[in-house]
Amino acid sequence: METNCTQLGSSNVGLVSDEACDSVYTPPLQRPETYVIVVLFILIFIVGVLGNGTLIIIFFKHRSMRNIPNTYILSLAIADLLVIVVCVPLAITVYTYETWTFGRTLCQVTEFFKDVSIGVSVFTLTALSVERYCAVVNPLRKLQTKPLTVLTAIMIWILSILCATPPLIISDLQVYEIQTNLTIYVCSPFGRERENLEIYTRFMVVTKAIIYYLLPLFIIGTLYLLMAKRLHMSTRELPSETISIQSRSQMRSRRYVARMVIWFVIVFH
């Protein structure tokens, strides 16, 4: 069946491409990829809930696990669990129904939690790289304490919530009509069709790319390269005549870690 796809109230198609509008429309339940995606999402849900839930339980149950790195990992686990519980079940329905059936409010909440989870994950990884850098450069100086780590984690959540506020306010349903017998609602983080939608969309895409990717990438990459340099230089600090067998083993380990850090940064970039 040939489709004639138009966005109601606008001549622009928006999220639905011209190629998709001109193609033959196939209901979701008749597409093979629908079942593959649903199975993958179910696996992600089960593994994500069990894995992150286990991490959270272990952290609070065992006092010995409540160190600085694990505090950041706890924050990551909570953010991941939040988006898995809230967003994954709704994502499954997106691939099994023709249209968004949950209304505008749930659309806003879903987009909000997605951005909060992304923000917490990225900012926490950045903070963790700063903490690791301080531990490598000043191993004998305790620059970070548990209260400071908890405060940092809380500030990360506040910052992530602030960054996710625009989708919470702007997200809305875009309406598309396929021929005359089917109307499709799409949850869009950029809101309804309006005069400045294209400008706003480009602005948000660029802003998110800078905040969630480019800036953290620069900070993490720089710190890990400095750590690799520090680890490599530390192997040359001891005079060769005083190096014991154990020291030689530590030097080899540091060189190996330095190489791994450099490769990690290259792959991450």
SULPE-V969159 format. One line per field, one symbol per residue. phi: phi as a letter, one per 30 degrees, with the letter a starting at -180 (. if undefined). Layout:
BEGIN
phi=???
END
This chain:
BEGIN
phi=.dcbcbcdiadcdidcdddddddddbeedccededdddddddddddddddddddeddddddcddddcddddddeddddddddddddcdeddddddccdbdcciddddddddddedddddddddddddddddddddddbdccddbcdeddddddddddddddddcdeddcdeacccbcchbcbccccdcdciddadcdddddddddddddddcbddddddddddddddddddddddcdddddcddddddddddddddddddddddddddd
END
